[in-house]
Amino acid sequence: MGAPKYFAWDYHTSVEVGSGCRTFAAQRFTEMGCRRVALITDKGLAEAGIVDQIKDIFEVQGSPALAGVYDRIEPDAVSRVINDCARWYRETAADGILALGGGSVLDSAKGVKLLLGMKATDIKELIPGNLGPYLKPLGKPLGIPHVAIPTTAGTGSEVSPIAVIYNEELRIKANILHPYIPADVALLDPDLTLGLSPKMTADTGFDALCHAVEGLASPGANCMIDALGFQSVSLILKNLPAAVRDGNNLEARSKMLVASNMAIMSFAMSGLFFPVHNIAHAVGGQLRISHGEANAVLLPVVLKEFSRYYIPRAEELARAFGVYKEGAPPESLLVEVVEAVRELQQKCGVKPVFDTKITGMGLENLFWAVKFDPAGIFYPLPDDIIKSCLGSCFEKQ
């Protein structure tokens, strides 16, 4: 028997979970020595009254002060907006970041944090070639106290050392990898997810499922990834349909936040083998389809079309999805996994293909977008797989 393979596990975010835990936000900044906190969010949360809830917490507690609210974050963490937000942060003389929102807000806040910590003004300059691999020892502490409060259960961005930033000029989703861009503290409060629509709940939940599957299936998987990925899939299978069916199910909402958090840990530490995300980023970047929806449609497609990649880990995937059968060959186990994903799609109202119509020329353009997407640099997808996956996820003209 060979020696167990070496792996490292590097996460520094303190995670708190529970209804009402958002009320600890101001206190956590006080503990980190902050006096003026900048709240980064989007207009949707401001209009929904969620931002006012957080402002009230700071007003009641009195310290630290809330220096201002930046609510102009756009979907997909747009570079231009991140640059503007960093400018605003400097002008407010803030000394801490509070990120309140879904993945776009959380990733945008991480981009702002990187700009501030590296004393830059244009995020694109820190992502040459649309990839910023600031791994240790290149990635240094950024010195910006940071609390994140997610309002969706999907990306897990609050604890992830990865940020996806949209280059609007090239229509490419750039990737940043940095050990110190995650929040110092993540407050997972299910109360703030109760207003999510069934579609948003389903799409973001499938994003979390994709993270767990990509972590479990990775050649870089290890026993910690397996443990987190397995439990995440189990929680999602049980709680995502419940949250879609009843948006006020607080237990299901809470379990989905935890599942999302665990799934991104297994994903981010798995060695950067991301077949589903490779295609999803390109589709989302070119067609402005939401990241959650892209993953929701693509997951079973890629599992089926790229079966040779998943076969070596078919047993682990089958066990996670509860479809393992003793003595069954890996090929048949993988078929069962695909069916389990399809069944979850049906329970959650996820369509099997994109609504967007696309021509032959459009597919050709998408093919090249996938080939050159930064998410595929570490594990380039074979040409035949890209074409078969794209051909299977759009309605035929």
C-alpha positions in Angstrom: 0.0 0.0 0.0 1.4 3.4 -1.0 1.8 6.3 1.3 -1.2 8.7 1.4 -0.8 11.7 -0.9 0.1 15.0 0.5 -2.4 17.8 0.5 -2.8 21.2 2.3 -6.0 22.8 3.6 -6.0 26.5 3.9 -9.1 28.3 5.1 -9.1 31.2 7.5 -12.7 32.4 7.6 -14.7 32.1 10.8 -18.2 30.9 10.0 -21.2 31.6 12.1 -24.6 30.0 11.3 -28.1 30.8 12.6 -31.2 32.8 12.4 -30.4 36.4 13.5 -26.6 36.0 13.4 -26.4 39.1 11.2 -26.8 41.1 14.4 -23.2 40.2 15.2 -21.8 42.1 12.2 -21.0 45.4 14.0 -19.5 43.6 17.0 -17.2 41.5 14.8 -15.8 44.7 13.2 -15.3 46.2 16.7 -13.3 43.1 17.6 -11.1 43.6 14.5 -10.5 47.2 15.5 -12.6 49.0 12.9 -14.1 52.4 13.3 -15.7 53.1 9.9 -17.3 50.3 7.9 -18.2 50.4 4.2 -21.3 48.4 3.2 -21.1 46.9 -0.3 -24.4 45.6 -1.8 -26.8 45.9 -4.7 -30.0 47.9 -5.4 -32.2 44.9 -5.2 -31.3 44.3 -1.5 -31.7 48.0 -0.8 -35.2 48.1 -2.3 -36.1 44.9 -0.4 -35.3 46.6 2.9 -32.4 44.2 3.7 -29.9 47.0 3.7 -32.0 48.9 6.2 -31.9 45.9 8.5 -28.2 46.0 8.6 -28.0 49.8 8.9 -30.3 49.5 11.9 -27.9 47.1 13.6 -25.0 49.6 13.4 -27.3 52.4 14.5 -28.4 50.5 17.6 -25.0 49.3 18.6 -23.4 52.7 18.0 -19.9 51.6 17.1 -18.3 51.2 14.7 -19.9 53.7 12.4 -21.3 52.8 9.1 -19.3 55.1 6.8 -21.6 54.6 3.8 -23.5 52.2 1.5 -22.4 51.4 -2.1 -25.4 49.7 -3.7 -24.4 49.8 -7.4 -23.0 46.3 -7.7 -24.1 44.6 -10.9 -24.6 40.9 -11.8 -21.4 39.0 -12.5 -19.0 41.3 -10.5 -18.3 43.7 -13.4 -14.7 45.1 -13.5 -15.8 48.7 -14.1 -18.1 48.7 -11.0 -15.4 47.1 -8.8 -13.0 49.9 -9.8 -15.6 52.5 -9.0 -16.4 50.9 -5.7 -12.8 50.9 -4.6 -12.6 54.6 -5.4 -15.7 55.2 -3.3 -14.2 53.1 -0.4 -11.1 55.3 -0.4 -13.1 58.5 -0.5 -15.2 57.4 2.5 -12.0 56.7 4.6 -13.4 53.4 5.6 -11.3 50.8 7.4 -13.5 47.7 6.9 -15.6 45.9 4.2 -19.1 44.5 4.9 -20.3 42.6 1.9 -24.1 41.9 1.8 -25.5 40.0 -1.1 -25.2 37.0 -3.5 -22.2 35.8 -5.3 -21.9 38.9 -7.5 -21.7 41.2 -4.5 -19.4 38.9 -2.5 -17.0 38.5 -5.5 -17.1 42.3 -6.2 -16.2 43.0 -2.5 -13.2 40.6 -2.8 -12.1 42.4 -6.0 -12.3 45.7 -4.1 -10.3 44.2 -1.2 -7.6 43.0 -3.6 -7.4 46.5 -5.2 -7.1 48.1 -1.8 -4.6 45.6 -0.4 -2.4 45.7 -3.5 -2.7 49.5 -3.8 -4.1 49.4 -7.4 -6.9 51.2 -9.1 -7.9 48.9 -12.0 -8.8 45.3 -11.3 -7.9 44.3 -14.9 -4.3 45.2 -14.2 -4.2 42.6 -11.5 -5.7 39.9 -13.8 -3.3 39.8 -16.8 -4.6 37.3 -19.3 -7.9 37.2 -17.2 -6.2 35.0 -14.6 -4.7 36.2 -11.3 -3.1 33.3 -9.6 -1.9 34.9 -6.3 -1.2 31.7 -4.5 1.1 31.5 -1.5 3.7 32.8 -1.1 2.7 35.4 -3.8 -0.6 36.1 -2.1 0.0 38.2 1.0 -2.4 39.3 3.8 -4.4 42.3 2.4 -4.9 44.1 5.7 -8.6 44.9 5.2 -11.1 43.6 7.9 -13.9 41.9 6.0 -17.3 40.5 7.0 -19.6 38.8 4.5 -23.3 38.1 4.8 -24.5 35.9 1.9 -28.1 36.4 0.8 -28.2 33.4 -1.5 -27.2 29.8 -0.9 -25.1 28.9 -3.9 -21.7 30.4 -4.5 -20.2 30.0 -1.0 -18.1 33.1 -2.1 -17.9 34.3 1.5 -15.2 31.7 2.3 -13.8 31.0 -1.1 -10.2 32.0 -2.1 -11.5 32.4 -5.7 -13.3 35.4 -7.2 -14.8 35.5 -10.6 -14.6 39.0 -12.2 -16.4 39.9 -15.4 -14.3 41.6 -18.1 -17.1 43.4 -19.8 -14.9 44.5 -22.8 -13.9 40.9 -23.7 -17.1 39.3 -22.3 -14.8 36.9 -20.3 -15.1 35.8 -16.7 -11.7 36.2 -15.2 -10.5 34.2 -12.2 -8.6 35.5 -9.2 -7.1 33.0 -6.7 -5.8 34.5 -3.5 -5.7 33.0 0.0 -6.6 36.3 1.7 -9.6 37.6 -0.4 -12.2 35.6 1.6 -14.0 37.3 4.5 -12.5 37.1 8.0 -16.0 36.4 9.3 -19.0 34.9 7.4 -22.4 35.2 8.9 -24.9 32.7 7.5 -28.3 34.0 8.4 -31.1 32.1 6.8 -33.6 35.0 7.5 -32.0 37.0 4.7 -32.7 34.2 2.1 -36.4 33.9 2.8 -37.3 36.3 0.1 -35.6 34.5 -2.8 -37.8 33.4 -5.6 -38.2 29.7 -6.4 -36.1 30.1 -9.6 -33.3 32.0 -7.8 -33.4 29.4 -5.1 -33.1 26.5 -7.5 -30.4 28.1 -9.7 -28.2 29.1 -6.8 -28.7 25.7 -5.2 -27.5 24.0 -8.3 -24.4 26.2 -8.3 -23.7 24.7 -4.9 -24.4 21.2 -6.2 -21.9 21.8 -9.0 -19.2 22.9 -6.6 -19.7 19.7 -4.6 -19.7 17.4 -7.7 -16.6 19.1 -9.2 -14.8 18.7 -5.9 -15.8 15.1 -5.5 -14.9 14.2 -9.1 -11.6 16.0 -9.2 -8.4 14.0 -9.7 -7.1 16.2 -6.8 -9.8 15.1 -4.4 -8.8 13.9 -0.9 -10.6 12.6 2.2 -11.5 16.1 3.4 -12.9 17.1 0.0 -14.9 13.8 0.0 -16.3 14.5 3.4 -17.5 18.0 2.7 -18.7 17.2 -0.8 -20.6 14.1 0.2 -22.4 15.9 3.1 -23.1 18.9 0.9 -24.7 16.8 -1.8 -26.8 15.0 0.8 -28.0 18.3 2.3 -28.9 19.7 -1.1 -30.8 16.7 -2.3 -33.0 16.9 0.8 -33.3 20.7 1.4 -33.2 22.3 -2.1 -36.6 21.0 -3.2 -38.0 21.9 0.2 -36.7 25.5 -0.1 -38.0 25.8 -3.6 -41.4 24.5 -2.6 -41.7 26.7 0.5 -39.5 29.7 0.6 -40.2 30.3 4.3 -38.8 27.0 5.4 -36.2 28.3 7.7 -34.5 24.9 8.4 -34.2 24.2 4.6 -32.8 27.7 4.0 -30.3 27.3 6.8 -29.2 23.8 5.6 -28.7 25.2 2.1 -26.4 28.0 3.3 -24.3 25.4 5.1 -24.3 23.1 2.1 -23.2 26.0 -0.1 -20.4 26.8 2.3 -19.1 23.3 2.5 -19.4 22.7 -1.3 -17.2 25.7 -2.1 -14.5 24.4 0.3 -14.4 21.1 -1.5 -14.4 22.8 -4.9 -11.7 25.4 -4.2 -9.3 22.9 -2.7 -9.7 20.2 -5.3 -6.9 21.2 -7.7 -8.8 23.5 -10.2 -10.3 20.8 -12.4 -13.7 22.4 -13.3 -15.3 21.0 -16.5 -18.8 22.2 -15.7 -17.7 25.7 -14.6 -15.4 25.9 -17.7 -18.4 25.8 -20.0 -20.7 27.7 -17.6 -18.4 30.6 -17.4 -18.1 30.9 -21.1 -21.9 30.6 -21.7 -22.6 33.1 -18.9 -20.0 35.5 -20.1 -21.0 35.5 -23.8 -24.8 35.2 -23.4 -25.2 36.9 -19.9 -27.0 33.8 -18.6 -26.8 33.8 -14.8 -24.1 31.6 -13.3 -26.5 29.5 -11.3 -28.8 28.8 -14.3 -25.8 27.9 -16.5 -24.6 25.3 -13.9 -28.1 24.0 -13.4 -28.5 23.2 -17.0 -25.0 22.0 -17.7 -24.3 19.7 -14.8 -26.1 16.6 -16.1 -25.1 17.4 -19.6 -21.4 17.4 -18.8 -21.7 14.4 -16.5 -23.1 12.4 -19.4 -21.1 13.7 -22.3 -17.8 13.7 -20.5 -18.3 10.4 -18.7 -14.7 9.3 -19.2 -13.6 12.0 -16.8 -16.1 11.1 -14.1 -15.9 7.3 -14.3 -12.9 7.0 -11.9 -14.9 8.7 -9.2 -18.3 7.2 -10.1 -18.5 5.2 -6.9 -17.9 8.3 -4.7 -20.5 10.3 -6.7 -23.0 7.4 -6.5 -22.6 7.2 -2.8 -23.1 10.9 -2.4 -26.3 10.9 -4.5 -27.6 7.8 -2.7 -27.7 5.6 -5.8 -24.7 3.3 -5.1 -25.3 -0.4 -5.9 -22.9 -3.0 -4.7 -21.1 -4.7 -7.6 -22.4 -2.3 -10.2 -19.9 -1.2 -12.8 -18.8 2.5 -12.7 -20.5 3.2 -16.0 -23.9 2.2 -14.7 -23.3 4.1 -11.5 -22.6 7.3 -13.4 -25.9 6.8 -15.4 -27.7 6.6 -12.1 -26.0 9.8 -10.9 -27.1 11.7 -14.1 -30.6 10.5 -13.5 -30.5 11.7 -9.9 -29.5 15.1 -11.1 -32.2 15.1 -13.7 -34.8 14.2 -11.1 -33.6 17.0 -8.9 -34.0 19.4 -11.9 -37.6 18.3 -12.3 -38.4 18.7 -8.5 -36.9 22.2 -8.6 -38.4 23.4 -11.9 -35.1 23.6 -13.7 -35.3 23.4 -17.5 -33.0 20.8 -19.1 -31.9 23.3 -21.8 -31.4 27.0 -22.0 -34.2 29.2 -23.3 -31.7 31.2 -25.4 -31.9 30.3 -29.1 -28.5 30.0 -30.8 -27.4 29.5 -34.4 -24.6 27.4 -35.8 -22.3 30.4 -35.9 -23.3 31.2 -32.3 -22.3 27.7 -31.2 -19.0 28.1 -33.0 -18.3 31.3 -31.1 -19.2 29.6 -27.8 -16.9 26.7 -28.6 -13.9 29.1 -28.8 -15.1 31.0 -25.7 -15.0 27.7 -23.8 -11.6 26.8 -25.2 -10.0 30.0 -24.1 -11.9 30.5 -20.9 -9.6 30.9 -17.9 -11.5 28.2 -15.9 -10.1 25.6 -18.4 -6.4 26.6 -18.3 -5.5 23.9 -15.7 -7.6 21.1 -17.4 -8.5 22.0 -21.0 -11.6 20.2 -22.2 -11.3 18.1 -25.4 -12.8 19.6 -28.5 -15.3 16.9 -29.0 -16.6 17.2 -25.4 -17.1 21.0 -25.8 -19.1 20.5 -29.0 -21.2 17.7 -27.6 -22.0 19.6 -24.4 -22.9 22.8 -26.2 -25.0 20.9 -28.7 -27.0 19.3 -25.9 -27.8 22.3 -23.8 -29.5 24.5 -26.3 -32.8 24.0 -28.1 -32.4 22.9 -31.7 -33.2 25.5 -34.2 
